[in-house]
Structures are given as structure tokens and as C-alpha cells.
Amino acid sequence: MVDGGTLRPAAALLVNAFVWGVSWWPFRELQAQGLHPLWATAGVYLLTLVAFLALRPQVLRQCAGHPLLWALALVAGLTNVGFNWAVTVGDVLRVVLLFYLMPAWSVLLAWPLLRERPTPASLLRLALALVGVVVVLDAGAAGWPVPRSVADWLALMAGFCFAFTNVLLRKMDQVPAPARVMAMFAGGALLATATASIGLAQGLIAAPQMQASGVPVALLLGVAFLFGNVALQYGAARLPAHTTALIMLSEVVFASVSSIALGAASPTLHTAVGGMLILAAAVGSAWPTRREASAQ
């Protein structure tokens, strides 16, 4: 039962999940008007970074002496580059499901970085998630179940980088929170800008341009990401980690419903079965252990 003390943080996390779950739509709208999702991502995070620094100018001093912030900026930036690009060019439901392989990556990353040896239960969840990915990637096609599009590779990369981000955040728990937030904003802005610039130089991505009618969409997207991040910081700081992870899985629901309703996803039996396996592994990784449950 949700009491008054957890209702607001839980609602805040739902807001963040909703923002990410439906973010594919404004990115596609902007792309239709000539603004590639990488340029859109760069603009959104640059504006967010400027706003954050204006509100917290002292954060630059807090970053001194923490070299791991560079690694955090890199993997957080790659998460945004991969996810935002993938949901723009691929089947949204398929992309989100592949992205949520991140609990499986977390098992592998936490061992060398956090010295957390995988338990039999975590290895079982890892196997379950991998089976789910095989089923999703097969999608009824002939041949081996491997990534078959740029969107597949981007989604898998983004999920891996997001798991890496979460592991680094746990490893850097002594680093001031504002410094970690700034590193993630800066990573989103710099990595998107760098990737888009490389693509432009190679003739793969057009120069940024946008019709006047796209300005409101871009502004709405920027405000939504800023508000969503504030909501995430508020909710995650007030709820247990496993509760936060479970609530954030609602992003899959928001993405699924919106993409199917607007024709941006084509659900198949393979996608449904594989998705249930991946989500079962994610829920299992977020479910409180007996020790955590007894401590509450």
C-alpha cells in the first residue's frame, strides 16, 4: 500500500518514466522537420546544462578531484545518443525492450567494478534476459537471432551504457550529487554534439535545421527532460532503490501504448514473448531481497 510519504516520490518517478516513454514522438517530429535526433539531443542537454550551471554555479568546484566523472559523462552521453537515435529510426517497442536488457549488463559490470559476485539468482535472471533478447531479435526472421538494424545495435549499446551509468553512480556514492548530475548533462550535450559532427563530416547526417513549427516541439522537449530529471532526483532520493527500479519499468508501458497507438511499433508474438522474459528479469532484479524487505 502506498502511504502519503511515498505517494509524491512515486508520482515523480512516474512523471520521469512518462517523459522517457513518449520522448520518441517529439524526436520523430523534429526529424521530420529536418533536425536529426542527435542535434535535438545536443540542444536539449546543452540548454539543460546551462540552466543547471546558472542555478548551481558552485558545482564546478565540486567536480574537482573526481576523475571518474569523465567516465560517467561518457557512458551517460552514449546512453542518450543510443536511445534517442534508436527510438527515432526503429520500432519503438523493440528498441525499448532491447534497452531494458540493462539489468543483465549490470550483473556482469558489478562483478569487476563493485566486487559484487553474481549470485545464482542473478545468473538465472541474466540467462532469462538473454533468452528474451534472442526471442525478440529473432522476430520470425530466418537465420541467427542477431541485431539486424542500426536501431537494434543502438538500443543494445544504450542499455549497456545505462547499466554502466548506474554502476558508476553506485561506485561514486561519495561524490556530491550535483557533480554527478552535471557530468551526466555534460555527457549528453558533448557526446551528442561530437557524434552528430562526425556524422556531418562523413555526409551521414544533415546540418541542423528546423522549421518554425518545430520550435514549440523542441522547447517542450527541453522542458520535459529538465522537469523529468528533477522528478527523478526527487523520487529516487526518497524511495528504496528496488522501488525506484520497479516504478521506472512503467516506461515500457508508456512507450508500448503510445507507439502502438500512433503506429510507431509493430508488435509480434516473438516480441511479446521475448519482452515478457526481459521484463521478468528486470522485475526480478528490482524486487527487494528478503534482507531488504525485513529492514523496511
C-alpha positions in Angstrom: 0.0 0.0 0.0 1.3 3.4 -0.9 1.2 5.9 2.0 1.3 9.7 1.9 5.1 9.7 2.4 5.7 7.7 -0.8 2.9 8.9 -3.0 4.7 12.1 -4.2 8.1 10.4 -4.9 6.3 7.6 -6.7 4.3 10.1 -8.8 7.5 11.9 -9.6 9.2 8.7 -10.9 6.1 8.1 -13.0 6.5 11.5 -14.5 10.1 10.7 -15.4 9.1 7.4 -16.9 6.3 9.0 -18.9 8.7 11.6 -20.3 11.2 8.9 -21.5 8.4 6.6 -22.6 6.9 9.1 -25.0 10.0 11.0 -25.9 10.2 9.1 -29.2 7.3 11.2 -30.6 8.9 14.7 -30.3 12.2 13.3 -31.6 10.4 11.9 -34.7 8.5 15.1 -35.2 11.8 17.1 -35.1 13.4 14.7 -37.5 10.5 15.1 -39.9 11.3 18.8 -39.9 15.0 18.3 -40.7 16.5 18.1 -37.2 18.3 14.8 -36.6 17.8 13.3 -33.2 21.5 13.8 -32.4 21.2 17.5 -32.9 18.0 17.6 -30.9 19.7 15.7 -28.1 22.6 18.0 -28.1 20.4 21.1 -28.0 18.2 19.7 -25.2 21.1 18.8 -23.0 23.1 21.9 -23.7 20.1 24.0 -22.6 19.7 21.8 -19.6 23.3 22.1 -18.7 23.3 25.9 -19.0 20.2 26.1 -16.8 21.7 23.8 -14.2 25.0 25.8 -14.0 23.1 29.0 -13.7 21.2 27.6 -10.7 24.2 25.8 -9.2 27.5 27.6 -10.3 29.3 26.1 -7.3 29.0 22.6 -8.8 32.2 23.2 -10.9 34.2 23.3 -7.7 32.6 20.1 -6.5 33.8 18.3 -9.7 37.5 18.8 -8.8 39.4 15.7 -7.8 36.8 13.2 -9.1 38.3 11.8 -12.4 35.5 9.1 -12.6 33.1 11.9 -13.5 34.7 11.8 -17.0 33.7 8.1 -17.3 30.2 8.9 -16.0 29.9 11.7 -18.6 31.0 9.3 -21.4 28.6 6.4 -20.6 25.7 8.7 -19.8 26.2 10.6 -23.0 26.3 7.4 -25.0 23.1 6.2 -23.3 21.3 9.3 -24.6 22.9 9.1 -28.1 21.9 5.5 -28.5 18.4 5.6 -27.0 17.2 8.8 -28.6 18.6 7.8 -32.0 17.2 4.3 -31.8 13.6 5.3 -30.9 13.6 7.7 -33.8 14.6 5.3 -36.5 13.5 1.9 -35.2 10.4 0.1 -34.0 9.8 1.8 -30.6 8.6 -1.2 -28.7 11.5 -3.4 -29.9 14.0 -0.6 -29.0 12.7 -0.2 -25.5 12.7 -3.9 -24.8 16.3 -4.3 -26.0 17.2 -1.3 -23.9 15.8 -3.0 -20.8 18.4 -5.7 -21.1 20.3 -3.3 -18.8 19.7 -5.5 -15.6 21.6 -8.3 -17.3 24.5 -6.0 -18.1 24.5 -4.8 -14.5 25.2 -8.3 -13.3 28.3 -8.5 -15.5 29.5 -5.0 -14.7 29.0 -5.1 -10.9 31.4 -8.0 -10.6 34.7 -6.3 -11.7 33.7 -2.7 -10.8 31.9 -3.2 -7.4 33.3 -6.6 -6.4 29.8 -8.0 -6.2 30.0 -11.6 -7.2 26.9 -12.8 -9.1 24.5 -15.0 -7.1 22.7 -18.0 -8.5 19.5 -15.9 -8.6 21.2 -13.1 -10.6 22.7 -15.6 -13.0 19.3 -17.0 -13.5 17.9 -13.5 -14.3 20.8 -13.0 -16.7 20.0 -16.2 -18.6 16.3 -15.3 -18.6 17.0 -11.8 -20.1 19.4 -13.2 -22.7 16.8 -15.8 -23.8 14.3 -12.9 -24.1 16.7 -11.0 -26.3 17.2 -14.0 -28.5 13.5 -14.3 -29.0 13.0 -10.6 -29.6 15.9 -10.4 -32.1 14.6 -13.5 -34.0 11.2 -11.8 -34.7 10.3 -14.6 -37.0 13.1 -13.9 -39.4 15.4 -16.6 -40.9 18.9 -17.0 -39.8 20.6 -16.3 -36.5 18.9 -14.1 -33.9 21.3 -11.2 -34.1 20.8 -7.4 -34.3 19.5 -6.7 -37.8 19.4 -2.9 -37.9 21.1 0.2 -36.7 18.3 0.7 -34.2 18.9 -2.8 -32.7 22.6 -2.0 -32.1 21.9 1.4 -30.8 19.3 0.1 -28.3 21.7 -2.6 -27.0 24.5 -0.1 -26.7 22.3 2.3 -24.9 21.1 -0.3 -22.4 24.7 -1.4 -21.7 25.8 2.2 -21.2 22.8 2.9 -18.9 23.8 -0.2 -16.8 27.3 1.1 -16.7 26.0 4.5 -15.7 24.1 3.0 -12.7 27.1 1.0 -11.6 29.3 4.1 -11.7 26.8 6.1 -9.7 26.9 3.4 -7.0 30.7 3.4 -7.1 30.8 7.2 -6.8 28.3 7.4 -3.9 30.8 9.8 -2.1 30.9 12.3 -5.0 28.4 15.2 -4.5 25.1 14.5 -6.2 25.2 17.9 -8.1 28.6 17.0 -9.6 27.2 13.7 -10.8 24.2 15.3 -12.3 26.3 17.9 -14.1 28.6 15.2 -15.5 25.5 13.4 -17.0 24.1 16.6 -18.5 27.5 17.5 -19.9 28.0 14.0 -21.3 24.6 14.2 -23.1 25.4 17.5 -24.7 29.0 16.7 -25.7 28.6 13.2 -26.9 25.6 14.1 -29.0 27.3 17.1 -30.5 30.5 15.1 -31.2 28.6 12.2 -32.8 26.5 14.5 -34.9 29.5 16.5 -36.0 31.3 13.3 -37.1 28.2 12.2 -39.0 28.0 15.6 -40.6 31.7 15.4 -41.7 31.1 12.0 -43.2 28.0 13.1 -45.0 25.8 10.7 -42.9 23.8 13.4 -41.0 22.5 16.7 -42.4 23.3 20.0 -40.9 20.9 21.1 -38.1 17.9 22.9 -39.5 14.3 23.2 -38.3 11.1 24.8 -39.5 9.5 27.4 -37.3 6.7 25.0 -36.4 9.3 22.7 -34.8 10.4 25.3 -32.3 7.5 24.7 -29.8 8.2 20.9 -30.0 11.9 21.5 -29.3 11.1 23.8 -26.4 8.5 21.3 -25.0 11.0 18.5 -25.2 13.7 20.5 -23.4 11.3 21.5 -20.6 10.1 17.9 -20.4 13.6 16.5 -20.0 14.5 19.1 -17.4 11.3 18.5 -15.4 11.7 14.8 -15.8 15.2 14.8 -14.4 14.2 17.0 -11.5 11.4 14.5 -10.8 13.8 11.6 -11.0 16.2 13.2 -8.5 13.3 13.9 -6.1 11.8 10.5 -6.3 14.9 8.4 -6.3 16.3 10.2 -3.3 13.2 9.3 -1.2 12.4 5.7 -2.2 14.3 2.4 -1.9 16.4 1.6 -5.0 14.3 -1.5 -5.7 11.1 0.5 -5.6 12.5 3.1 -7.9 13.6 0.4 -10.4 10.1 -1.2 -10.4 8.3 2.1 -10.9 10.7 3.1 -13.7 9.7 -0.1 -15.6 6.4 1.8 -16.3 8.4 3.4 -19.1 7.9 0.3 -21.1 4.1 0.6 -20.7 4.1 4.3 -21.7 6.3 3.5 -24.7 4.3 0.5 -25.8 0.9 2.1 -25.5 1.9 5.3 -27.2 3.9 3.7 -30.0 1.3 1.1 -30.9 -1.5 3.7 -30.8 0.4 6.0 -33.1 1.7 3.3 -35.4 5.4 3.5 -34.4 5.5 -0.1 -33.3 4.5 -3.4 -34.9 4.1 -5.9 -32.1 4.6 -9.6 -32.9 4.3 -12.8 -31.0 8.1 -13.1 -30.8 8.3 -9.5 -29.5 5.6 -10.2 -26.9 7.2 -13.4 -25.6 10.7 -12.1 -25.6 9.6 -8.9 -24.0 7.9 -10.8 -21.1 11.1 -12.7 -20.5 13.2 -9.5 -20.4 10.7 -7.7 -18.2 10.6 -10.7 -15.8 14.3 -10.5 -15.5 14.1 -6.7 -14.9 11.4 -7.1 -12.3 13.4 -9.9 -10.6 16.5 -7.6 -10.4 14.4 -4.8 -8.9 12.4 -6.9 -6.4 13.6 -6.5 -2.8 15.6 -9.3 -1.3 14.5 -10.9 2.0 17.0 -8.8 3.9 15.8 -5.5 2.3 12.1 -6.5 2.9 12.7 -7.2 6.6 14.6 -3.9 7.0 11.6 -1.9 5.9 
